[in-house]
Amino acid sequence: MVEKDGCNSCLTAIRVLRVSLVDELEGRIDSLTEILVSREVFTRDDREDVLCQLGPRARVRKVLDILQCKGEEAAKIFLSISSHHQQETQAQSKEVNTEQPQSSDYKKVRQKHKDVLRRRSETMLFYNTRHGEKILFSEHYVNLLLVDGHQGLEIKRHEVLTFGQKRLSLQQKSTIHRKTTPSELFSSTNGKHPVKKVLVTGVAGIGKTIMVQKMLFDFGGNKDHLAFDFIIHMTFRDLNLINKPTNFRELVLRKNKHLAKELDNILANDSKLLIILDGFDEFIHYRSCDVDIFVTEPDEDAEVVEILGSLMQGELLPNASVMLTSRPTAINHIPVGCIDRFVLIAGFSLTEVQDFFLRYFQDSVLADQMFAIVSANELMLTLCYIPAFCYIVCCILKESKDLRGESPKTMTDIYVQYLVALIRSHTQSRVETFLQEQRAGGVQPLSDIVLKLGRLAFRKLMEHQTLFYSSDKDVAALEGCSLVSTFLDKTVAQEPGCTEEVYSFAHLTVQEFLAAVYCAVTDHPLPDSLQQAASPGEGTNSGHLDLFNRFLSGVLSERNASLLSRQLGLCYHKEKVDTHCQRLIREVTMLCDNGAHILNHLHCLFEQQDPSLALAVQPKMLRVNVSDETLSQMDYNAIKYFLNFTKGKISELDLTGTGVSCEALRDIQHLLLRCESLWLGENNLNMDTVQVIADVLQESDSITHLGIGWSNLGDDELLALSNAIRIKKKLQELWMEGNRVSSRGLLSLCDLTPDPLKKVVAIWNDLTDTEPESWCSKESITVNFTDDEMWEAWGQWVFKRCEVSSNEKLVMVLHKVCNVSAHCLEAQWAKTFYKQLSQLIKHRIESCTEEDVCKKLQKFESILNL
């Protein structure tokens, strides 16, 4: 029996210390197991069970599992043995270290390696650096904002589109998120548990690779803050080229042959080794790294994915430090149980944006002038927090002399100007050569080059590919194009006996933009719909083509079509422009009528900047559903743009689960006054935000339905709303399920029922102390499920949301709606609803690829099947 005696229980200590015990004991678990057998704590069968496990860490875990079954006395003996054994091991280690100091050859190789890394990292070879041009890293590096934590292990919709809102949230919560620097990544946050495995995440273009280069640059320059003897840097772009079994030693020597003579000593002294694995999201096997077949020796041949999985999980070189970088879209597939620290790159702060401008323009007066232009444009300033975007904006400012006259209003405007600016810059910088080639017929028209790049971008975007190899036929078609290096970054990946060139666009959004240009100006048919269907578990749509569709709409607008035609000779078919506009009007009208998710269509409308299109949308009912997605300022701009052109009442505005804030609601308050039904549930509504809602209730002659369920509201917030309802007395239905309201709060609504409030839904609140009959009309206030049409409609609405939700969102909804007692399931609608829900969960489990999410879904499946 396990003792329940609190803190002094050895079994409890083993459970609490399990993670650290795995770290501490992996190097000596075999000898410890033998001691346990000799002391008769373990049987021979126990030893066999332990030895059958793959890898030393797995063997430690098995020992700890067996001890839990053996009881308190066995656990006590184990802790005593392991403590004594550790002291002996440390003493032996000190003796060895005293007897074997680092050799002079080791020190020479270490310095040579630092010199090599310094040389490799001293220049910035990224974005559109011209041939032969050197941009010194030391002169152009700008500090990045790093914070502890991550964005959540969930599938993201278009990460760049939501980044601005998340970054503002990080700034507001700076007291919660601890800022850090590259030099502190492997420093223990609590001074106790060692940090060996670090995961660095951030959206495309945020500076992950630049941060890696900063670490290599500092290490090569003998900066003392990186307390390692060696850093081995590998990119997943290179690792993708290996298609046969290899070993870790060979992986190291592929680009570091100068380490060959001392590599045995380097690997033996792995506590002084840092391995950086850059670009996990680009790894072709990124879904398979949570391996259960381990490699434990550097010379052991295996598939690349098995070697890297073993390295991440500490089975290979367990004392080495490992840093992994990835975009958020891929981190579901990282075995996060082995990660000691999560770090998020939050891009630039406003000060760093100004510093970037100064370093880019190399003139303080000019930099200040350019920054002033950007500061006056909310869209451009928001984008500048992402380093890659900041570069794009600076490039436009440098080449566009008339930007002061017409500042870009949309994302497409920015990228059209970027395209024109880059081509202008690179053709002017080599104007004589370019004109000679053109006269000799050796250079292709600019429009042909752009279309070839666009075809590559479009085809690979449809295939979800961001890396292209020289063996690819679409890449081969670009051979001889003089401007390819302007838009494509090239890295050379070397394999024994062959060299492969790997290409990618300077930024994911550049690929999406050029793909849209290709689709707009060629005979390629337009996509069937502006919103693609999703795979099970991805939600309404994966967001994969959201920005592509927005760019497509913007490129097909009259002003951008004219500019591209005039500057680059890209001609449009008027029929295609008309077809797109008519379809946009038709689809927005349909979505307004049926209340389906509309946000990306509103962005497409916004990119057009054509008031006549917004005015042409004439739905029978104006229902705007932008629910279940954290809204950024760009999202609110698109919503306001559309609704400001509409007239009369807004039948429904659904802001459920959008992360609304007091400031955001104030900004659209004039629109809220026109709403008949306003849904604000699943948002954390504090008193300041509730006051905005109260102001709307006091002023609006339109609002009749209000939803504020699951919004953390208490009695004080409800009292503020009830006082506001009394002013106009227009509200007829109040849905406030899943909050913290007690009978005291609900009492404030008694004089408002049944007129004007015909219905108040207050289930899942803190109402256990008093029966509703004692203080208000039972017909108007509902605190339990009933068998009527209202709940049937509610069930249909919830199920519809579940069907289009991602698996992570579905789990959140299930936490709320599965909290029901048996007697509530007697109603026919409830039986139907929960049966449908159970079938949906079963279907999602079958297609779910994330183990942790799958377990949560299985838990709810078992609850509903009881």
ABEGO torsion letter per residue (X at the ends): XBBABEAABAAAAAAAAAAAAAAAAAAAAAAAAAAAAAAGABBAAAAAAAAABBEAAAAAAAAAAAAAAAEAAAAAAAAAAAAAAAAAAAAAAAAAAAABBBBAAAAAAAAAAAAAAAAAAABBBBEABBBGBBBBAAAABBBBBBBBEBAEBBBBBBAAAAAAAAAAAAAAAAAABBBBBAAAAABBAAGABBBABBBBBEBBGAGAAAAAAAAAAAAAAGBAABBBABBBBBBAAAAAABABBBBAAAAAAAABAAAAAAAAAAAAAAAABBBBBBGAAABAAAAAABBABBBABAABBBBAAAAAAAAAAGABGAABBBBBBBBAAAAAABBAAABABBBBBAEBBAAAAAAAAAAAAGBAAAAAAAAAAAAABAAAAAAAABAAAAAAAAAAAAABAAAAABBBABAAAAAAAAAAAAAAAAAAAAAAAAAAAAAAGABBBAAAAAAAAAAAAAAAAAAGBABBBAABAAAAAABGBAAAAAABBBBBBBBBGBBBBBBBBABAAAAAAAAAAAAAABABBBBABABBBBBBGAEABAGAAAAAAAAAAAAABAAAAAAAAAAAGBBBBAAAAAAAAAAAAAAAAAAAAAGBBAAAAAAAAAAAGBAAAAAABBBABBBBBABGBBBBAAAAAAAAAAAAABBEBBABBBABGAGBBAAAAAAAAAAAAABABBBABGBBBBAAAAAAAAAAAAABAABABBBABGAGBBAAAAAAAAAAAAAAGABABBBABGBABBAAAAAAAAAAOAOABABBBABGBBAAABBAAAABBAAABBABBBBBAAAAAAAAAAAAAAAABBAAAAAAAAAAAABBBAAAAABAAAAAAAAAAAAAAAAAAAABABAAAAAAAAAAAAAAAX
